[in-house]
């Protein structure tokens, strides 16, 4: 009787379990038209994004805790904003890399990932036919008990991607710095919004009112009440889109 039960378990229950484990992942997706075709944005989670544009796949801060990257497409371009573990995952980068993949990263990240293209704050480069600008990403107000900022100036980048006629700004982990607030002609912006590591809704709204992106996506927001920034910007000509990016 035990052998019969074991047979039934192996051939019925285990295959069913494996089938359930193989269910495809589903992420929210937006399509943004550009004059060179559609930009598809997949909202993976936290600070992790995936773009499809011009036949290329762009992964931003890919980290295994937010997705099973064995099920996602390989990268043409990988962008890494800084070296914290919720943004830098060398094992995932290795999985996504192909022979022609370019990895854009900071000098500190390059200590863990070899063969990447280092961009310092303020650099502009064209990679995979895409113009990329590196914007400083850092804390001014919020610091650790030692007095060191959670994200010191010079360690991290935000990136502006020129995709068709759209300038897409992924801010990385930062506050509303002077460099951020000096940006112009941003069509789509991703702002982090979780204290004490990045911005409060008030800080994000302050930057948004200055930059005036057409579309603002709060991301990396943890338990922050996103309705606050929606209310703060309701009189601005900015479309605030809330997606699942905790």
HELIX and SHEET records of a PDB file:
HELIX    1   1 UNK A    2  UNK A    8  1                                   7    
HELIX    2   2 UNK A    9  UNK A   14  3                                   6    
HELIX    3   3 UNK A   15  UNK A   21  1                                   7    
HELIX    4   4 UNK A   64  UNK A   66  5                                   3    
HELIX    5   5 UNK A   90  UNK A   96  1                                   7    
HELIX    6   6 UNK A  109  UNK A  111  5                                   3    
HELIX    7   7 UNK A  178  UNK A  181  1                                   4    
HELIX    8   8 UNK A  201  UNK A  211  1                                  11    
HELIX    9   9 UNK A  227  UNK A  232  1                                   6    
SHEET    1   A 7 UNK A  28  UNK A  34  0                                        
SHEET    2   A 7 UNK A  37  UNK A  45 -1                                        
SHEET    3   A 7 UNK A  48  UNK A  53 -1                                        
SHEET    4   A 7 UNK A  56  UNK A  60 -1                                        
SHEET    5   A 7 UNK A  77  UNK A  79  1                                        
SHEET    6   A 7 UNK A 102  UNK A 105  1                                        
SHEET    7   A 7 UNK A 117  UNK A 118  1                                        
SHEET    1   B 7 UNK A 124  UNK A 127  0                                        
SHEET    2   B 7 UNK A 130  UNK A 137 -1                                        
SHEET    3   B 7 UNK A 156  UNK A 163 -1                                        
SHEET    4   B 7 UNK A 166  UNK A 170 -1                                        
SHEET    5   B 7 UNK A 188  UNK A 192  1                                        
SHEET    6   B 7 UNK A 215  UNK A 219  1                                        
SHEET    7   B 7 UNK A 239  UNK A 241  1                                        
END                                                                             
